[in-house]
């Protein structure tokens, strides 16, 4: 399954010079068209069928 995973890390320096890093956000995108293609579903053909109704 194809996916994209993005992380936003926040970096803070303490008064003593120490560095702290924390994950503040995470985005995960899944290529659903690719998943449907793998299981044999033609999404565009299905959309055409539904639009014709």
N, CA, C and O atoms as CSV, one atom per row, in Angstrom:
chain,resi,resn,atom,element,x,y,z
A,1,UNK,N,N,0.852,-1.161,0.000
A,1,UNK,CA,C,0.000,0.000,0.000
A,1,UNK,C,C,0.911,1.241,0.000
A,1,UNK,O,O,1.837,1.355,0.803
A,2,UNK,N,N,0.623,2.140,-0.903
A,2,UNK,CA,C,1.401,3.374,-0.964
A,2,UNK,C,C,0.828,4.386,0.020
A,2,UNK,O,O,-0.385,4.559,0.130
A,3,UNK,N,N,1.729,5.043,0.724
A,3,UNK,CA,C,1.291,6.087,1.664
A,3,UNK,C,C,2.392,7.126,1.815
A,3,UNK,O,O,3.549,6.898,1.462
A,4,UNK,N,N,1.996,8.262,2.346
A,4,UNK,CA,C,2.927,9.337,2.674
A,4,UNK,C,C,2.765,9.626,4.158
A,4,UNK,O,O,1.651,9.622,4.682
A,5,UNK,N,N,3.863,9.872,4.819
A,5,UNK,CA,C,3.843,10.115,6.255
A,5,UNK,C,C,4.685,11.357,6.539
A,5,UNK,O,O,5.894,11.360,6.309
A,6,UNK,N,N,4.045,12.401,7.034
A,6,UNK,CA,C,4.735,13.666,7.311
A,6,UNK,C,C,4.723,13.935,8.811
A,6,UNK,O,O,3.715,13.725,9.485
A,7,UNK,N,N,5.856,14.401,9.321
A,7,UNK,CA,C,5.991,14.720,10.735
A,7,UNK,C,C,6.475,16.160,10.892
A,7,UNK,O,O,7.342,16.611,10.144
A,8,UNK,N,N,5.920,16.870,11.852
A,8,UNK,CA,C,6.455,18.179,12.208
A,8,UNK,C,C,7.038,18.068,13.609
A,8,UNK,O,O,6.335,17.772,14.575
A,9,UNK,N,N,8.343,18.312,13.693
A,9,UNK,CA,C,9.050,18.206,14.961
A,9,UNK,C,C,9.394,19.611,15.445
A,9,UNK,O,O,9.915,20.438,14.697
A,10,UNK,N,N,9.093,19.852,16.699
A,10,UNK,CA,C,9.404,21.143,17.306
A,10,UNK,C,C,10.674,20.993,18.136
A,10,UNK,O,O,10.822,20.041,18.903
A,11,UNK,N,N,11.580,21.942,17.973
A,11,UNK,CA,C,12.860,21.895,18.676
A,11,UNK,C,C,12.941,23.088,19.624
A,11,UNK,O,O,12.712,24.232,19.230
A,12,UNK,N,N,13.271,22.800,20.879
A,12,UNK,CA,C,13.419,23.875,21.868
A,12,UNK,C,C,14.756,23.712,22.580
A,12,UNK,O,O,15.185,22.604,22.904
A,13,UNK,N,N,15.390,24.840,22.809
A,13,UNK,CA,C,16.632,24.833,23.577
A,13,UNK,C,C,16.345,25.330,24.986
A,13,UNK,O,O,15.697,26.358,25.183
A,14,UNK,N,N,16.838,24.583,25.949
A,14,UNK,CA,C,16.667,24.978,27.342
A,14,UNK,C,C,17.701,26.017,27.744
A,14,UNK,O,O,18.658,26.266,27.012
A,15,UNK,N,N,17.505,26.622,28.910
A,15,UNK,CA,C,18.451,27.636,29.372
A,15,UNK,C,C,19.855,27.083,29.636
A,15,UNK,O,O,20.841,27.820,29.631
A,16,UNK,N,N,19.918,25.764,29.866
A,16,UNK,CA,C,21.218,25.140,30.118
A,16,UNK,C,C,21.887,24.641,28.840
A,16,UNK,O,O,22.938,24.001,28.895
A,17,UNK,N,N,21.272,24.936,27.676
A,17,UNK,CA,C,21.844,24.519,26.395
A,17,UNK,C,C,21.352,23.164,25.917
A,17,UNK,O,O,21.711,22.715,24.828
A,18,UNK,N,N,20.530,22.514,26.732
A,18,UNK,CA,C,19.986,21.225,26.312
A,18,UNK,C,C,18.975,21.433,25.185
A,18,UNK,O,O,18.378,22.501,25.057
A,19,UNK,N,N,18.795,20.390,24.373
A,19,UNK,CA,C,17.866,20.463,23.240
A,19,UNK,C,C,16.771,19.429,23.446
A,19,UNK,O,O,17.043,18.265,23.740
A,20,UNK,N,N,15.540,19.868,23.288
A,20,UNK,CA,C,14.382,18.986,23.417
A,20,UNK,C,C,13.638,18.987,22.084
A,20,UNK,O,O,13.353,20.048,21.528
A,21,UNK,N,N,13.329,17.818,21.582
A,21,UNK,CA,C,12.571,17.692,20.338
A,21,UNK,C,C,11.292,16.913,20.628
A,21,UNK,O,O,11.315,15.875,21.290
A,22,UNK,N,N,10.176,17.436,20.119
A,22,UNK,CA,C,8.891,16.758,20.295
A,22,UNK,C,C,8.149,16.728,18.972
A,22,UNK,O,O,8.166,17.693,18.208
A,23,UNK,N,N,7.500,15.606,18.716
A,23,UNK,CA,C,6.640,15.505,17.541
A,23,UNK,C,C,5.349,16.248,17.875
A,23,UNK,O,O,4.659,15.920,18.840
A,24,UNK,N,N,5.039,17.252,17.061
A,24,UNK,CA,C,3.852,18.064,17.317
A,24,UNK,C,C,2.699,17.749,16.379
A,24,UNK,O,O,1.537,17.915,16.749
A,25,UNK,N,N,3.007,17.292,15.163
A,25,UNK,CA,C,1.948,16.959,14.208
A,25,UNK,C,C,2.391,15.776,13.363
A,25,UNK,O,O,3.582,15.553,13.150
A,26,UNK,N,N,1.404,15.023,12.887
A,26,UNK,CA,C,1.661,13.902,11.991
A,26,UNK,C,C,0.512,13.804,10.997
A,26,UNK,O,O,-0.657,13.818,11.381
A,27,UNK,N,N,0.857,13.704,9.713
A,27,UNK,CA,C,-0.142,13.534,8.661
A,27,UNK,C,C,0.173,12.246,7.915
A,27,UNK,O,O,1.319,12.009,7.533
A,28,UNK,N,N,-0.840,11.419,7.710
A,28,UNK,CA,C,-0.679,10.180,6.959
A,28,UNK,C,C,-1.700,10.192,5.824
A,28,UNK,O,O,-2.900,10.332,6.056
A,29,UNK,N,N,-1.210,10.045,4.605
A,29,UNK,CA,C,-2.070,10.003,3.427
A,29,UNK,C,C,-1.940,8.625,2.787
A,29,UNK,O,O,-0.829,8.153,2.545
A,30,UNK,N,N,-3.054,7.989,2.518
A,30,UNK,CA,C,-3.054,6.658,1.908
A,30,UNK,C,C,-3.595,6.775,0.490
A,30,UNK,O,O,-4.622,7.414,0.259
A,31,UNK,N,N,-2.908,6.161,-0.445
A,31,UNK,CA,C,-3.310,6.178,-1.856
A,31,UNK,C,C,-4.432,5.153,-2.051
A,31,UNK,O,O,-4.185,4.007,-2.424
A,32,UNK,N,N,-5.666,5.588,-1.793
A,32,UNK,CA,C,-6.801,4.669,-1.867
A,32,UNK,C,C,-7.080,4.187,-3.284
A,32,UNK,O,O,-7.537,3.059,-3.469
A,33,UNK,N,N,-6.814,5.022,-4.289
A,33,UNK,CA,C,-7.011,4.554,-5.663
A,33,UNK,C,C,-6.103,3.364,-5.966
A,33,UNK,O,O,-6.508,2.441,-6.672
A,34,UNK,N,N,-4.905,3.380,-5.450
A,34,UNK,CA,C,-3.972,2.261,-5.645
A,34,UNK,C,C,-4.470,1.007,-4.919
A,34,UNK,O,O,-4.366,-0.101,-5.445
A,35,UNK,N,N,-5.007,1.187,-3.714
A,35,UNK,CA,C,-5.555,0.049,-2.960
A,35,UNK,C,C,-6.715,-0.574,-3.732
A,35,UNK,O,O,-6.773,-1.794,-3.885
A,36,UNK,N,N,-7.644,0.263,-4.224
A,36,UNK,CA,C,-8.772,-0.260,-4.997
A,36,UNK,C,C,-8.304,-0.960,-6.264
A,36,UNK,O,O,-8.868,-1.985,-6.646
A,37,UNK,N,N,-7.288,-0.424,-6.915
A,37,UNK,CA,C,-6.740,-1.056,-8.121
A,37,UNK,C,C,-6.194,-2.441,-7.796
A,37,UNK,O,O,-6.363,-3.368,-8.588
A,38,UNK,N,N,-5.547,-2.597,-6.650
A,38,UNK,CA,C,-4.992,-3.890,-6.249
A,38,UNK,C,C,-6.079,-4.938,-6.033
A,38,UNK,O,O,-5.852,-6.124,-6.271
A,39,UNK,N,N,-7.263,-4.506,-5.582
A,39,UNK,CA,C,-8.335,-5.483,-5.340
A,39,UNK,C,C,-9.305,-5.579,-6.518
A,39,UNK,O,O,-10.350,-6.223,-6.425
A,40,UNK,N,N,-8.941,-4.924,-7.631
A,40,UNK,CA,C,-9.707,-5.089,-8.859
A,40,UNK,C,C,-10.900,-4.167,-9.027
A,40,UNK,O,O,-11.786,-4.458,-9.831
A,41,UNK,N,N,-10.949,-3.070,-8.297
A,41,UNK,CA,C,-12.059,-2.133,-8.414
A,41,UNK,C,C,-11.615,-0.973,-9.306
A,41,UNK,O,O,-10.619,-0.307,-9.023
A,42,UNK,N,N,-12.366,-0.739,-10.389
A,42,UNK,CA,C,-12.085,0.391,-11.277
A,42,UNK,C,C,-12.942,1.562,-10.799
A,42,UNK,O,O,-14.123,1.653,-11.135
A,43,UNK,N,N,-12.351,2.439,-10.027
A,43,UNK,CA,C,-13.070,3.532,-9.389
A,43,UNK,C,C,-13.694,4.466,-10.429
A,43,UNK,O,O,-14.845,4.877,-10.282
A,44,UNK,N,N,-12.944,4.797,-11.469
A,44,UNK,CA,C,-13.473,5.718,-12.476
A,44,UNK,C,C,-14.662,5.123,-13.225
A,44,UNK,O,O,-15.624,5.833,-13.520
A,45,UNK,N,N,-14.607,3.838,-13.532
A,45,UNK,CA,C,-15.740,3.185,-14.188
A,45,UNK,C,C,-16.948,3.162,-13.256
A,45,UNK,O,O,-18.081,3.372,-13.690
A,46,UNK,N,N,-16.700,2.908,-11.994
A,46,UNK,CA,C,-17.790,2.880,-11.008
A,46,UNK,C,C,-18.431,4.259,-10.868
A,46,UNK,O,O,-19.651,4.372,-10.751
A,47,UNK,N,N,-17.602,5.311,-10.881
A,47,UNK,CA,C,-18.146,6.660,-10.797
A,47,UNK,C,C,-19.005,6.980,-12.030
A,47,UNK,O,O,-20.041,7.635,-11.912
A,48,UNK,N,N,-18.580,6.523,-13.193
A,48,UNK,CA,C,-19.373,6.733,-14.417
A,48,UNK,C,C,-20.713,6.024,-14.325
A,48,UNK,O,O,-21.738,6.565,-14.740
A,49,UNK,N,N,-20.706,4.794,-13.771
A,49,UNK,CA,C,-21.949,4.029,-13.590
A,49,UNK,C,C,-22.897,4.788,-12.669
A,49,UNK,O,O,-24.089,4.899,-12.956
A,50,UNK,N,N,-22.375,5.306,-11.571
A,50,UNK,CA,C,-23.216,6.002,-10.609
A,50,UNK,C,C,-23.738,7.327,-11.165
A,50,UNK,O,O,-24.863,7.725,-10.863
A,51,UNK,N,N,-22.929,8.008,-11.973
A,51,UNK,CA,C,-23.335,9.278,-12.551
A,51,UNK,C,C,-24.442,9.082,-13.600
A,51,UNK,O,O,-25.267,9.972,-13.803
A,52,UNK,N,N,-24.459,7.919,-14.263
A,52,UNK,CA,C,-25.442,7.638,-15.294
A,52,UNK,C,C,-26.826,7.355,-14.714
A,52,UNK,O,O,-27.825,7.442,-15.427
A,53,UNK,N,N,-26.889,7.022,-13.444
A,53,UNK,CA,C,-28.173,6.685,-12.809
A,53,UNK,C,C,-28.990,7.907,-12.497
A,53,UNK,O,O,-30.093,7.792,-11.963
